[in-house]
Amino acid sequence: MTAHVSIAQAKAGFANLVSRAQAGEKIIVTRKGKPVACIGPLAKPEAVVFGDLEGLYMAEDLSIPEEIIDEFYRKRS
């Protein structure tokens, strides 16, 4: 669901709008009836899937501790 609110309404009820956005609602903020901004929920961070970087290689001249490099190449189940 998308709601439209004026800047004055947004200013007066910002905390409420943030709560609505956190619940998944998209709110369009308008100035003189024209959309100028959007308040909405953040995208959920995607979990890191080990193996996503398979096929990538690190340059040999990086100054990274060996255990970090080993972790980079290690496969997870």
Summary of the structure (lengths in Angstrom):
residues: 77
radius of gyration: 22.3
end to end distance: 39.4
largest distance: 59.0
contacts: 129
relative contact order: 0.15
helix: 30%
strand: 22%
